């Protein structure tokens, strides 16, 4: 209900102001002119509603948590200026009208800039209507402020200049103050969301916790499952979709890439410590360390020195459906290709200095084999390498050697696979000036490697069960037990995900100790697995091995905040769902054993 506050104050404040202005005019008690009176009450209404909006965003979930806190900083500054100007309007201080006009115009310019940057999207809701009313009142206040200003005698140019400089100085001082307060405000927003939601779900039974978090997080849909030993014992779909809905799993695909590479290693087709150039039709070397070989193991453990995405790789790896949508909706400069190169042509031109698609941020200043730096490019290269060794595309190899033998019949790669069952991606674009869920087209990646696999919870449960149970599922040996142990072992310390402390060969290691966010405990029980996300989609798979068996969880959703990062929502809702699921899996595992 708190989201109704700005709208209610908008309407009541401005209506009361107009009625009061007419009343005092009729009774002849007006010290201010009618224009000054309306400008005053318009400004007062803006001050109240802007403060209400600021407070609502402080205490409600996922409102304006952009990484730099720009929205809250700018809005807080404008709100403070409104309150500072209200008594000056009342005293009929001439330069205050200039300041009011400037401040309100800056408010408009910020909104226009946000629209231009495509971070504000309008949808019909009480909250978004309150924003519209604020800006309508702002327009009226500008109009009456201008008319009020004209009622004063003209000032000299020098006095006008002094007044304008005073306005600029006032804005600068308040802006600096709110900018300095961005960090404590950010922490307050985190703490409020995390602790309030923690209290809300504390006494709820398991399924009610999940339902509460999904409703609070406003997911378009979500599917989740719990695996104990080799059985999917709990599986639910929420929202419009069902447990058979096919979701994109993003970087969880890396566990399939590493599984395929380790299969080839078992067959003697790939050596983990071999130079990758032995398997490629071109040479790959870190330009700062040209004498240092990059091995298969380094790619698997993110120690190659390759960077993550840049604009060339981003523009190439996503298919035309998504890149066309991004160019229409996102102010990013994606690489455009006159003719789409082959995967071999792109990788060679991307990784080698002087190549057609090379850029200075293709590599990071880390010597291969000495440090962790998460790289999607590295896993795309591994998938390509798999195809080179087997004379198949990576997807063909995966179907023949992993998916089909394991009975993963609802797993695919293209937008045309299972067309009636694919979850439609949604972007959660929440901020101070708009709260909207934007629907994206169903899309696919041009090549599968770092991400791009589409699957269901039941299919992923089979893959997860094999990794819990020494590589075996229903008589099919996906990998030998010793190979499973090798790939699951922590190979390097590093963090690129929630609670991550290390990485194996395609598997993330989470902290064995709980993490505390204020008094709220987040305990993932030292699970290993992987998380992933693409535009409008997220997925995670985690498991813990214990006493010859183990337990694990799977979560998939078609809601994400890629365009407008929302860390409060991710921590207090999505990550909390994972914690609730892993705790339930742990309890059910203990009950079964």
NUPAVEX-256873 format. One record per residue (C-alpha): residue in three letters; x, y, z. Coordinates in steps of 0.25 Angstrom, whole numbers, plus 5000, padded with zeros to 4 digits. Example, Ala and Ser with C-alpha at 12.3 -4.5 7.8 and 13.67 -1.06 7.14 Angstrom:
2
ALA504949825031 SER505549965029 
//
This chain:
593
UNK500050005000 UNK501250095002 UNK501350114987 UNK500050194987 UNK500650304996 UNK501250394985 UNK500050384977 UNK499150414988 UNK499950534993 UNK500050584979 UNK498550594977 UNK498150644991 UNK499350744992 UNK499050814979 UNK497550814980 UNK497650874994 UNK498650974989 UNK497651024978 UNK496451024987 UNK497251104997 UNK497751204987 UNK496351234982 UNK495851244996 UNK496851345001 UNK496751424988 UNK495251434990 UNK495351485004 UNK496351585001 UNK497451525010 UNK498451495000 UNK499851545003 UNK500351474990 UNK499751494976 UNK498951374971 UNK500151334962 UNK501051334974 UNK500051254982 UNK499851144972 UNK501351144969 UNK501651124984 UNK500651014986 UNK501050944974 UNK502550944979 UNK502050904993 UNK501250784987 UNK502550754979 UNK503350754992 UNK502350664999 UNK502150564987 UNK503650564984 UNK504050534998 UNK502950424999 UNK503550364986 UNK504950364992 UNK504450305005 UNK503650194997 UNK504950154989 UNK505750145002 UNK504850045008 UNK504149964997 UNK504849854989 UNK505749874977 UNK505350024974 UNK506550104970 UNK507750024973 UNK508650054961 UNK510050024964 UNK510450174965 UNK509250214972 UNK509050334963 UNK507550334963 UNK507450334978 UNK508550444979 UNK507950534968 UNK506550514973 UNK506950544988 UNK507650664983 UNK506450714976 UNK505550684988 UNK506450764997 UNK506450884988 UNK504950884987 UNK504850885003 UNK505850995003 UNK505151084993 UNK503751064999 UNK503951175010 UNK504651265000 UNK503451254991 UNK502651295003 UNK503451415006 UNK503451454991 UNK504951444989 UNK505151484975 UNK506251394971 UNK505551274978 UNK504651264966 UNK505851264956 UNK506351144965 UNK505051074965 UNK504951084950 UNK506351034948 UNK506250914958 UNK504950874952 UNK505550884938 UNK506750794943 UNK505750694948 UNK505050684934 UNK506450684927 UNK506850564936 UNK505550494932 UNK505750524917 UNK507150464919 UNK506650344925 UNK505650324914 UNK506850344904 UNK507650244911 UNK506550144911 UNK506550124926 UNK505050174928 UNK503950094922 UNK502450124925 UNK501450024928 UNK500050054935 UNK500150044950 UNK499850134962 UNK501350154964 UNK501650204950 UNK500350284950 UNK500950364962 UNK502150394954 UNK501250454943 UNK500450534953 UNK501750594959 UNK502250634945 UNK500850704942 UNK500950774955 UNK502450814952 UNK501950874938 UNK500850954945 UNK501851004956 UNK502851044945 UNK501651124938 UNK501251194950 UNK502651224955 UNK502951294941 UNK501751374943 UNK502151414957 UNK503451454953 UNK502951544943 UNK502151614953 UNK503451674959 UNK504251794953 UNK505351754944 UNK506751734951 UNK508051784945 UNK508951674938 UNK509951674949 UNK508851644960 UNK508251534951 UNK509651474949 UNK509851474964 UNK508551404966 UNK508751294955 UNK510151274961 UNK509551254975 UNK508551154970 UNK509651074963 UNK510451084976 UNK509251034984 UNK509050914975 UNK510550874975 UNK510550874990 UNK509350794992 UNK509750704981 UNK511050674987 UNK510450655001 UNK509450544995 UNK510650484986 UNK511450464999 UNK510250405006 UNK510050304994 UNK510750185001 UNK510050195014 UNK508750205007 UNK509050084998 UNK509350005011 UNK508050045017 UNK507350005005 UNK508049865005 UNK507849855020 UNK506349895020 UNK506049795008 UNK506849675014 UNK506349685028 UNK504949715025 UNK504749595016 UNK505549515025 UNK504549545036 UNK503349515027 UNK503749375023 UNK504449335036 UNK503249255041 UNK502649215028 UNK502649065024 UNK503549035012 UNK502649045000 UNK501949175006 UNK503349235007 UNK503549204992 UNK502249254988 UNK502449384996 UNK503749414990 UNK503249394976 UNK502049484978 UNK502949584985 UNK503949584974 UNK502949594963 UNK503449484954 UNK502849454941 UNK503049304944 UNK503949214951 UNK504249064952 UNK505048994963 UNK505348854967 UNK506048784978 UNK506948654976 UNK507248554987 UNK508348454983 UNK507848414969 UNK506348454969 UNK505648584967 UNK504748584979 UNK504148724978 UNK503848804965 UNK502948924964 UNK502549024954 UNK502049164957 UNK501449274949 UNK500849244935 UNK501849134932 UNK501948994937 UNK503048894941 UNK503148854926 UNK503448994922 UNK504749014915 UNK505649124920 UNK507049174916 UNK508049144926 UNK509149234922 UNK510549204928 UNK510049074934 UNK510349024920 UNK511849034924 UNK511648904932 UNK511248834919 UNK512448894912 UNK513348844923 UNK512648704923 UNK512848694908 UNK514348734909 UNK514548634921 UNK513948524912 UNK514948554901 UNK516048554912 UNK515548414916 UNK515648364902 UNK517048414900 UNK516648514890 UNK517048634898 UNK518048664909 UNK517748754920 UNK519148814920 UNK519248824905 UNK519448954898 UNK518148984891 UNK518849024879 UNK519048874876 UNK517548864873 UNK517248994866 UNK517449044852 UNK518149174857 UNK519049214869 UNK518549274881 UNK519449344891 UNK519349454901 UNK519949574895 UNK520649614908 UNK521249474910 UNK521449414896 UNK522349304901 UNK521349244911 UNK520549134906 UNK519049144909 UNK518549004912 UNK517148934912 UNK517248934927 UNK517449084928 UNK516149104919 UNK515349014928 UNK515749084941 UNK515749224935 UNK517249244936 UNK517549274922 UNK517649434923 UNK516449444913 UNK515449554917 UNK513949544918 UNK513049594907 UNK513349724899 UNK512449794889 UNK512949704877 UNK512749574884 UNK511449614890 UNK510949664876 UNK511449534870 UNK510949424880 UNK509549464881 UNK508649444869 UNK507949544861 UNK506649534868 UNK507249584881 UNK508249684875 UNK507149754867 UNK506349764880 UNK507549824888 UNK507849924877 UNK506449974877 UNK506349974893 UNK507749984899 UNK508750104897 UNK509850004895 UNK510850004883 UNK510749864878 UNK511749814867 UNK510949804854 UNK511449704844 UNK511249734829 UNK511449584827 UNK511449484839 UNK512749414840 UNK512949264843 UNK513249234857 UNK514649204853 UNK514849334846 UNK514249414858 UNK515049344869 UNK516349364861 UNK516049514858 UNK515549534872 UNK516749474880 UNK517949524872 UNK518449664872 UNK518249724858 UNK517049634856 UNK515749684850 UNK514949674863 UNK516149694873 UNK516049804883 UNK516949854894 UNK516049794905 UNK516049654899 UNK517149614909 UNK517349644923 UNK518749674929 UNK518849534936 UNK519949434932 UNK519249304927 UNK519149204938 UNK519449304950 UNK518049364953 UNK516549354952 UNK515749434942 UNK514449394938 UNK514349384923 UNK513149344914 UNK514049354902 UNK514949244908 UNK513749144909 UNK513249184895 UNK514649144890 UNK514549014898 UNK513248974891 UNK513949014877 UNK515148924881 UNK514148814884 UNK513648824870 UNK515048824864 UNK515448694871 UNK514148624868 UNK513848674854 UNK512448714859 UNK511848834863 UNK511848854878 UNK510348834879 UNK510348704871 UNK511448654880 UNK510648684892 UNK509348624887 UNK510048494883 UNK510948484896 UNK510148544907 UNK508748584904 UNK508148464897 UNK508848354905 UNK508348424918 UNK506948444913 UNK506948594913 UNK505848604902 UNK505448744906 UNK506748804904 UNK507148884892 UNK507849014887 UNK506949084877 UNK505749174878 UNK505049084869 UNK505248964879 UNK503948934887 UNK503349064882 UNK502049054890 UNK502849024903 UNK503949124903 UNK503849234914 UNK503749374909 UNK504849454914 UNK504549574923 UNK505449694928 UNK505149754941 UNK505349904939 UNK505049964953 UNK505550104957 UNK505150224964 UNK504450284952 UNK503750154946 UNK503450014950 UNK503249924938 UNK503449784934 UNK503849774919 UNK503549654910 UNK504649614900 UNK504549524888 UNK504949374890 UNK506349374884 UNK507549284883 UNK509049294883 UNK509849284870 UNK510749184876 UNK510649094889 UNK511749094899 UNK511849194910 UNK510349204910 UNK509149164901 UNK508549034905 UNK507049024908 UNK506548924917 UNK505448884928 UNK505648854942 UNK505348704940 UNK506448694930 UNK507448774938 UNK507148684950 UNK507648564942 UNK508948634938 UNK509048684953 UNK508848544958 UNK509948484949 UNK510948584955 UNK510448554970 UNK510648404967 UNK512048384961 UNK511648414947 UNK510548304946 UNK509048314943 UNK508148194941 UNK509248104936 UNK509948214927 UNK511348254931 UNK511448404927 UNK512848414933 UNK513748324941 UNK513648344956 UNK515048394957 UNK514848494946 UNK513648544953 UNK514448564965 UNK515548634957 UNK514648734950 UNK513848764963 UNK515148794971 UNK515448944974 UNK516548984965 UNK516649134967 UNK516149234977 UNK515249344972 UNK513949404972 UNK512949444961 UNK511649404967 UNK510849404980 UNK511649344991 UNK512649284981 UNK514049254987 UNK514649174976 UNK514549094963 UNK514848954958 UNK514648914944 UNK513348974940 UNK512848974954 UNK512749084964 UNK513049064979 UNK512249134989 UNK512649175003 UNK512549055013 UNK512249165024 UNK510949245024 UNK511049385020 UNK510249495028 UNK509549615023 UNK509349685036 UNK508649585044 UNK508149505033 UNK508849375030 UNK509049325016 UNK509649185016 UNK509849105003 UNK510548995011 UNK511848995002 UNK511048954990 UNK511648944976 UNK511048964963 UNK510849084954 UNK509949204952 UNK509549274939 UNK508749384932 UNK508449434919 UNK507549554915 UNK506249524922 UNK506649394928 UNK507349334940 UNK507749194945 UNK508549124956 UNK508948984959 UNK509548944972 UNK509848814979 UNK510548764992 UNK511148624993 UNK511048555006 UNK511148405011 UNK511248344997 UNK510048424992 UNK509648564992 UNK508548664990 UNK508448784980 UNK507448894975 UNK507148954961 UNK506449084959 UNK506049144946 UNK505349274943 UNK504949364931 UNK505149494939 UNK506449574941 UNK507049714943 UNK508149724932 UNK507749854926 UNK507649924940 UNK508449844950 UNK507649824963 UNK508549764974 UNK507549784985 UNK506549694977 UNK507549594974 UNK508049584988 UNK506749594996 UNK505849514987 UNK506549424976 UNK507749384985 UNK506849364997 UNK506049264988 UNK507349184986 UNK507649185001 UNK506249135004 UNK506349024994 UNK507748974998 UNK507248975013 UNK506048895009 UNK506848795001 UNK507848775012 UNK506648745022 UNK506048645012 UNK507348575010 UNK507548555024 UNK506148505026 UNK506448405014 UNK507748355021 
//
